[in-house]
Amino acid sequence: LDRSEGRGAPPVSLALAHDEAIGAAVSPDLARLGLLAEEWKAAQEHRRRAGEELIAAADVDAVLVTSWGATHEQYVLAAIAAGKPCFCEKPLALNHGDAMAMTEAAERAGLINMVNLTYRNAHAVQMARRMVAAGEIGDIRHVDASYLQSWLTGSHWGDWRTDERWLWRLSSAHGSKGVLGDIGIHILDFVTFGTGLDVAALQARMRTFDKAEGGAIGPYTLDVNDSVAMTVEFSNGALGVVHM
């Protein structure tokens, strides 16, 4: 599914798979639709201009939303309206109000729904939650958590300077929320899940570093946060420091 619509967003494919072949391709841009369909060998009759058409198709049983963040709300709500269970990548939405509207719509419809916060599956996080719930470490008074990645300083995932799969993650105009939206949401989720505590208040400092001459590479303005340091107060009064 290509949802760039001229905004320079990365082309993201969302398709119905049949025996390792792609069943459908979607893009509002006919030229890009043709390229996407040819790349994934989608039949002519399964090329569509709108993602909602694919979601509503009778042979689609469930929906996995992996398009860029600004489109998540419309596709999740389309899936719910069509009565399809939905698994959505983060961010769930671009603001709290939209996220709650999606959540409440799914609850009213009684549909299975989930956000892909994968680190809840990590053994260490599950063990921490069990230990806290069992009272094995007593009351939580302090939390120290960090999630650090190195793809901007290495080439193990490819060269981010030339690969649009990574460049868009550094540009707010292309839907990125920086390190806070990329991995920060994960650490905040597994901190609250692991401790069983909600965040009552927080303050954060964010920093964006110079990464290219003029702060841009081609159409990508590299303006999102690269480093975040938080101090957090939890619902039981415990304090914490969170770095990403």
N, C-alpha and C positions, 0 to 999 in steps of 0.2 A: 504494500500500500504506500503510494507516494503522496504525501500530504504537504509538499513544499508550497504549492499555490503561489509560486513566484517570490516567496520570502527567503529563499536561499536555504531553507531547512534541508537536512540530509534526507535523501530518498530512503524510506524504510519500507521493507516489503512485509505485507501481511497477507497470508494466502491460505487457502484450504488445500491440505495435502492429501493426495490419493496415491498410495504405493510409491512414495518418494517423488512423485511428480506434482507440480503445482496446479491446483484446480482453477484458480482465479487470480487476476491481477487488477488493481484499482489505482487510478490516478485521474485528477481533474484535467490534467494536461494531456491532450491526445498524443503528442509526440513522445512524451515520457512514458505514457501508457504503453505505446508500441514497443519502446525499448525494454521496459520492464517485462512485458509479456513475452518478448522474444528471448530475453535472458533466461526466464523461468519456464519457457515453453508452455505458456497458458493458451488454451484454445481461444479462437476468435469469439466464440459465443460466451466465453467466461471473462471478457474484458469489460470492466465497468468504470463509470465516471465518478461514482460516489460510494464511499465505504459502507454507508447505511444499506445500500442495495445488497451488498455481500452479506452483511450481518443478518439481514432479514430473510436470506435465501433458505428454502425449506431443508436443504441438506447440510446446513450448518447447525450443529448441536450445541456448541459452546464457543465463547469468544475469548481470545487472548489478545489484549491490547498492548502492542509494542511500538506504536507510532510515537512521534515526538510529543512532549508533555502538553503542549497547548491544545492538542486534539483529544486528549484522554476523556474529558467530560462528555463530549458529543458522542463518542463511540460507546462508552460505558452506558450512557442513558439510552442509546439506540439498542444496545443489547438487552437491557432491562425491559424496554418497551416491547421487544420482540420475544420476551420470555426466555432468554438464553442466559445460562450461568456465565459469569464473567471473571476473568483473572487479569488484573491490570498491573502493568509495570509502574514503578514510582517515577515521578510524583503522581499521586492520585489525581490531583488537580492543581491549578495555579494559585488558588487561594482557599481559605478555610470554608467560606460560604459554599463554594461549588463542591468541595469535597463532602460536606455534610449533606448537600442536596443529593449527591450520588449515593451516599450511604443510606439515607432515609428512603430513597426510591427502591434500592435493592431490598431493604428490610420490609417495605410495604409489599413488594412483589414476592417475598419469601424465596428469593433465589440465592443459591450458593454464590458467594463473591469473595474475592481476596485481593490484597495488594502483595506484590512480590517482595517481601522483606525477608530475604533468603537467610540471613544470619540467625533467625530464630531456630533454624534447623541445626545450627552448630552445636556439637556435643557440649562444649564448654559453657555456652550460654544456657542450655537446658539444665546442665548440672548446677550452675549458679542459681537458677530459679528454684530448683528442688531444694538446695541447701538453705536458701533464704526462707522458703515456705515452711521448711521443717524446723526453723529456728536454730539451725546448727551453728550459725555465726553470730547469733544475737541480733539486736536491732541494728539496722543500717544507719551509720552516722556519717560516713564519707564514701564518695565514689570517685575513682580516678580511671578515666577511660580515654583511649586514643585509637584512631584508625588512620594509618598513614599509607599513602600510595606513592609510587615512584615513576609512573609512566611519563611524566614530563622531564625526567632526568635520565631516562633510558630509552632503548629502542626495542624492548622485549615484546611490545605489542604493535610494533611498527613505528614509522616516523610520523609523529603527530603534526609536524610542520607541513607535511605534504598529503596527509591522509584525512579526508573529510570525516571519516568515522570518529576521529578524535578532535579535529579542529572545532567542530560545532560545540563540543563540551566546554570550550573556552570563550564562547560568544553569547551574550545575553540576547542579541537579536535573533539568534538561531535556537532559542528555547532553553539555553543552559542557565542553571542557578548556581553554577560554580561547584566548588568542593562541598559546600553546605548542602546543595541539592543532590549531588552525585553520591557521596559516601557519608555525608553528615547525617542524612535521614536514617541511614542504617545504624550508625552508632547510637543516635538518640533513641531509636526503637529498641535495640538490644540492651541498652542501659535501663530503660524503663521496664522492659519485659523481664530482664534478669533480676532486677531488684524488686519488682512488683510495686514500684512507686511511680507516681505521676510527677511531672515537672510543675512546680508552683510558680517559679520565676527564674529568669536567666538574663545574663548580659553577655555580650560577645564583641570581640574585636575581629574584624576581617581585614585581610590584606591581599591586594592584587599586585603581582610582580611583573616587571617588564620582561616580555618574552620575545619580542620582535621589534625591529625598527619601526617607529611610528605607531606601535601598539596594534598592528594589524597584519594579517597575512591574506592577501586577496580580499574577498568580500567579508572575511571574518575579523571583526574587531575583538581583540582579546581582553575583555573588560571585566570578566567575572572573578569572584574571589578564589584565591589559590590556597589560602591558609586561614583557619578560624580557631580562635581560642575562646572557650566559654567558661564562665563560672555559673553554677546551677544550684538552685535551692529546690529540694524535693518536697513532696507533700507532707512528709513526717518531720520536716525541719532539717534533714540531713543536707550537707553541702557536697558539691562535687566539682571537679574540673574535667572538661571534655575538650579534646584537641582533634582536629582533622586537617 
